[in-house]
Amino acid sequence: MKIWYENDDFWEIMAPKLFTEEHWKRAPEEVEKVIALLEIEPASHVLDLCCGPGRHSLELARRGFTVTAVDRTLNIYMKHKSKLSWIN
């Protein structure tokens, strides 16, 4: 039996439920706190490991950072993008 985070079926079912519109709306505030806490310089390169559907990665990119986002289940999130219609 696979560990839950290695189980693609888990992510297929849970992705739309775990990353709701409310989660996406909170991303700008969360990113602001991370930038301040880590004192990240403007236009820096940022590595977002285990990025999930990329809500923080997208916000960082909107702010001018160069972002490399990596998640083993990223293809699952992309498949569900239509269910996450508020992503732009």
N, CA and C atoms as a LAMMPS dump frame, in Angstrom:
ITEM: TIMESTEP
0
ITEM: NUMBER OF ATOMS
264
ITEM: BOX BOUNDS ff ff ff
-5.0000000000000000e+02 5.0000000000000000e+02
-5.0000000000000000e+02 5.0000000000000000e+02
-5.0000000000000000e+02 5.0000000000000000e+02
ITEM: ATOMS id mol type element x y z
1 1 1 N 0.838 -1.185 0
2 1 2 C 0 0 0
3 1 3 C 0.884 1.251 0
4 2 1 N 0.547 2.205 -0.851
5 2 2 C 1.32 3.436 -0.951
6 2 3 C 1.018 4.366 0.22
7 3 1 N 2.023 5.154 0.573
8 3 2 C 1.828 6.22 1.54
9 3 3 C 0.885 7.23 0.893
10 4 1 N 0.017 7.866 1.687
11 4 2 C -1.03 8.74 1.131
12 4 3 C -0.499 9.766 0.146
13 5 1 N 0.623 10.384 0.436
14 5 2 C 1.108 11.444 -0.45
15 5 3 C 1.731 10.904 -1.731
16 6 1 N 1.952 9.598 -1.803
17 6 2 C 2.444 8.971 -3.027
18 6 3 C 1.311 8.359 -3.849
19 7 1 N 0.105 8.451 -3.335
20 7 2 C -1.053 7.83 -3.96
21 7 3 C -1.751 8.832 -4.887
22 8 1 N -1.602 8.645 -6.18
23 8 2 C -2.203 9.565 -7.145
24 8 3 C -3.725 9.605 -7.037
25 9 1 N -4.34 8.494 -6.669
26 9 2 C -5.796 8.481 -6.507
27 9 3 C -6.237 9.46 -5.42
28 10 1 N -5.465 9.55 -4.345
29 10 2 C -5.761 10.503 -3.27
30 10 3 C -5.803 11.92 -3.828
31 11 1 N -4.772 12.278 -4.592
32 11 2 C -4.691 13.634 -5.132
33 11 3 C -5.763 13.894 -6.179
34 12 1 N -6.119 12.878 -6.95
35 12 2 C -7.195 13.017 -7.939
36 12 3 C -8.497 13.435 -7.253
37 13 1 N -8.772 12.808 -6.133
38 13 2 C -10.012 13.076 -5.404
39 13 3 C -9.921 14.37 -4.597
40 14 1 N -8.797 14.567 -3.939
41 14 2 C -8.691 15.651 -2.966
42 14 3 C -8.257 17.002 -3.525
43 15 1 N -7.601 17.028 -4.662
44 15 2 C -7.08 18.303 -5.185
45 15 3 C -8.143 19.396 -5.249
46 16 1 N -9.301 19.13 -5.838
47 16 2 C -10.309 20.198 -5.91
48 16 3 C -10.863 20.596 -4.54
49 17 1 N -10.79 19.692 -3.575
50 17 2 C -11.315 19.977 -2.239
51 17 3 C -10.288 20.67 -1.346
52 18 1 N -9.028 20.339 -1.547
53 18 2 C -7.967 20.919 -0.719
54 18 3 C -7.603 22.333 -1.136
55 19 1 N -7.759 22.644 -2.394
56 19 2 C -7.34 23.945 -2.903
57 19 3 C -8.556 24.694 -3.432
58 20 1 N -9.35 25.159 -2.498
59 20 2 C -10.588 25.86 -2.818
60 20 3 C -10.295 27.302 -3.227
61 21 1 N -11.314 27.984 -3.681
62 21 2 C -11.164 29.388 -4.048
63 21 3 C -10.648 30.198 -2.863
64 22 1 N -11.101 29.871 -1.669
65 22 2 C -10.65 30.588 -0.468
66 22 3 C -9.138 30.425 -0.264
67 23 1 N -8.617 29.232 -0.513
68 23 2 C -7.166 29.019 -0.416
69 23 3 C -6.424 29.926 -1.388
70 24 1 N -6.944 30.034 -2.602
71 24 2 C -6.305 30.876 -3.616
72 24 3 C -6.375 32.346 -3.238
73 25 1 N -7.476 32.759 -2.639
74 25 2 C -7.619 34.164 -2.234
75 25 3 C -6.627 34.545 -1.135
76 26 1 N -6.238 33.579 -0.311
77 26 2 C -5.29 33.852 0.777
78 26 3 C -3.838 33.888 0.311
79 27 1 N -3.563 33.398 -0.871
80 27 2 C -2.175 33.296 -1.348
81 27 3 C -1.43 34.628 -1.343
82 28 1 N -2.007 35.741 -1.813
83 28 2 C -1.245 36.999 -1.804
84 28 3 C -0.777 37.411 -0.405
85 29 1 N -1.65 37.279 0.574
86 29 2 C -1.279 37.623 1.951
87 29 3 C -0.197 36.678 2.478
88 30 1 N -0.335 35.393 2.187
89 30 2 C 0.663 34.421 2.639
90 30 3 C 2.016 34.692 1.991
91 31 1 N 2.008 35.004 0.707
92 31 2 C 3.252 35.301 -0.007
93 31 3 C 3.902 36.557 0.564
94 32 1 N 3.101 37.551 0.856
95 32 2 C 3.631 38.783 1.45
96 32 3 C 4.367 38.48 2.757
97 33 1 N 3.785 37.625 3.573
98 33 2 C 4.409 37.254 4.852
99 33 3 C 5.712 36.487 4.635
100 34 1 N 5.731 35.587 3.664
101 34 2 C 6.945 34.812 3.371
102 34 3 C 8.058 35.732 2.873
103 35 1 N 7.721 36.643 1.987
104 35 2 C 8.718 37.587 1.463
105 35 3 C 9.325 38.399 2.603
106 36 1 N 8.473 38.886 3.497
107 36 2 C 8.958 39.686 4.625
108 36 3 C 9.79 38.843 5.59
109 37 1 N 9.303 37.666 5.913
110 37 2 C 9.995 36.799 6.867
111 37 3 C 11.377 36.394 6.369
112 38 1 N 11.46 36.038 5.096
113 38 2 C 12.724 35.56 4.529
114 38 3 C 13.559 36.674 3.9
115 39 1 N 13.003 37.88 3.904
116 39 2 C 13.693 39.041 3.331
117 39 3 C 14.157 38.761 1.897
118 40 1 N 13.227 38.276 1.095
119 40 2 C 13.528 37.939 -0.294
120 40 3 C 13.634 39.226 -1.109
121 41 1 N 14.727 39.371 -1.805
122 41 2 C 14.963 40.561 -2.632
123 41 3 C 14.051 40.538 -3.865
124 42 1 N 13.578 41.71 -4.302
125 42 2 C 12.747 41.77 -5.513
126 42 3 C 13.454 41.126 -6.708
127 43 1 N 12.677 40.499 -7.561
128 43 2 C 13.151 39.861 -8.796
129 43 3 C 14.098 38.69 -8.554
130 44 1 N 14.075 38.134 -7.352
131 44 2 C 14.912 36.969 -7.042
132 44 3 C 14.378 35.719 -7.74
133 45 1 N 15.219 34.71 -7.778
134 45 2 C 14.808 33.383 -8.234
135 45 3 C 14.314 32.625 -7.005
136 46 1 N 13.166 31.975 -7.139
137 46 2 C 12.56 31.26 -6.023
138 46 3 C 12.276 29.826 -6.458
139 47 1 N 12.614 28.878 -5.6
140 47 2 C 12.314 27.466 -5.828
141 47 3 C 11.169 27.077 -4.904
142 48 1 N 10.065 26.651 -5.471
143 48 2 C 8.895 26.228 -4.702
144 48 3 C 8.753 24.719 -4.852
145 49 1 N 9.259 23.999 -3.867
146 49 2 C 9.16 22.537 -3.865
147 49 3 C 7.84 22.117 -3.239
148 50 1 N 7.283 21.025 -3.719
149 50 2 C 5.969 20.552 -3.252
150 50 3 C 4.947 21.67 -3.419
151 51 1 N 4.932 22.263 -4.593
152 51 2 C 4.145 23.471 -4.855
153 51 3 C 2.651 23.224 -4.969
154 52 1 N 2.238 21.953 -5.02
155 52 2 C 0.817 21.701 -5.212
156 52 3 C 0.364 22.315 -6.522
157 53 1 N -0.797 22.951 -6.541
158 53 2 C -1.272 23.548 -7.785
159 53 3 C -0.603 24.878 -8.111
160 54 1 N 0.283 25.334 -7.255
161 54 2 C 1.092 26.507 -7.568
162 54 3 C 0.523 27.843 -7.135
163 55 1 N -0.341 27.848 -6.124
164 55 2 C -0.958 29.123 -5.746
165 55 3 C 0.065 30.137 -5.264
166 56 1 N 1.078 29.69 -4.531
167 56 2 C 2.129 30.62 -4.1
168 56 3 C 3.083 30.932 -5.252
169 57 1 N 3.376 29.944 -6.066
170 57 2 C 4.262 30.15 -7.218
171 57 3 C 3.691 31.193 -8.17
172 58 1 N 2.41 31.08 -8.453
173 58 2 C 1.769 32.035 -9.358
174 58 3 C 1.787 33.444 -8.78
175 59 1 N 1.545 33.559 -7.488
176 59 2 C 1.561 34.882 -6.856
177 59 3 C 2.967 35.474 -6.869
178 60 1 N 3.966 34.653 -6.611
179 60 2 C 5.352 35.137 -6.677
180 60 3 C 5.689 35.604 -8.09
181 61 1 N 5.259 34.842 -9.085
182 61 2 C 5.52 35.224 -10.479
183 61 3 C 4.818 36.538 -10.823
184 62 1 N 3.6 36.713 -10.333
185 62 2 C 2.874 37.971 -10.57
186 62 3 C 3.639 39.167 -10.008
187 63 1 N 4.408 38.913 -8.959
188 63 2 C 5.172 39.98 -8.297
189 63 3 C 6.561 40.163 -8.904
190 64 1 N 6.846 39.444 -9.969
191 64 2 C 8.103 39.655 -10.67
192 64 3 C 9.236 38.717 -10.309
193 65 1 N 8.956 37.721 -9.489
194 65 2 C 9.981 36.735 -9.157
195 65 3 C 10.064 35.704 -10.275
196 66 1 N 11.233 35.127 -10.447
197 66 2 C 11.402 34.003 -11.362
198 66 3 C 11.213 32.754 -10.524
199 67 1 N 10.208 31.96 -10.842
200 67 2 C 9.822 30.842 -9.985
201 67 3 C 10.01 29.516 -10.71
202 68 1 N 10.64 28.576 -10.027
203 68 2 C 10.683 27.19 -10.468
204 68 3 C 9.795 26.419 -9.504
205 69 1 N 8.708 25.866 -10.015
206 69 2 C 7.735 25.157 -9.185
207 69 3 C 7.8 23.668 -9.505
208 70 1 N 7.932 22.855 -8.462
209 70 2 C 8.079 21.413 -8.643
210 70 3 C 7.111 20.683 -7.715
211 71 1 N 6.362 19.753 -8.288
212 71 2 C 5.496 18.889 -7.487
213 71 3 C 5.295 17.608 -8.273
214 72 1 N 5.42 16.48 -7.622
215 72 2 C 5.283 15.216 -8.341
216 72 3 C 3.866 14.998 -8.862
217 73 1 N 2.907 15.733 -8.33
218 73 2 C 1.521 15.572 -8.769
219 73 3 C 1.028 16.748 -9.608
220 74 1 N 1.926 17.566 -10.104
221 74 2 C 1.523 18.751 -10.858
222 74 3 C 0.624 18.4 -12.042
223 75 1 N 0.879 17.273 -12.692
224 75 2 C 0.029 16.866 -13.821
225 75 3 C -1.414 16.636 -13.375
226 76 1 N -1.614 16.171 -12.161
227 76 2 C -2.973 15.964 -11.648
228 76 3 C -3.664 17.307 -11.473
229 77 1 N -2.954 18.277 -10.925
230 77 2 C -3.552 19.602 -10.742
231 77 3 C -3.914 20.228 -12.08
232 78 1 N -3.055 20.059 -13.061
233 78 2 C -3.33 20.644 -14.373
234 78 3 C -4.579 20.014 -14.987
235 79 1 N -4.783 18.733 -14.727
236 79 2 C -5.956 18.047 -15.241
237 79 3 C -7.237 18.607 -14.612
238 80 1 N -7.132 19.065 -13.369
239 80 2 C -8.292 19.581 -12.647
240 80 3 C -8.428 21.096 -12.754
241 81 1 N -7.612 21.709 -13.575
242 81 2 C -7.626 23.169 -13.666
243 81 3 C -9.018 23.712 -13.989
244 82 1 N -9.787 22.983 -14.781
245 82 2 C -11.135 23.454 -15.121
246 82 3 C -12.029 23.532 -13.887
247 83 1 N -11.77 22.692 -12.896
248 83 2 C -12.541 22.74 -11.655
249 83 3 C -12.072 23.884 -10.765
250 84 1 N -10.884 24.384 -11.038
251 84 2 C -10.321 25.491 -10.275
252 84 3 C -10.402 26.741 -11.145
253 85 1 N -11.613 27.083 -11.543
254 85 2 C -11.831 28.112 -12.557
255 85 3 C -11.368 29.504 -12.152
256 86 1 N -11.159 29.744 -10.878
257 86 2 C -10.724 31.068 -10.422
258 86 3 C -9.235 31.284 -10.614
259 87 1 N -8.5 30.258 -11.035
260 87 2 C -7.077 30.419 -11.32
261 87 3 C -6.95 31.182 -12.633
262 88 1 N -6.14 32.217 -12.628
263 88 2 C -5.911 32.932 -13.888
264 88 3 C -4.445 33.202 -14.079
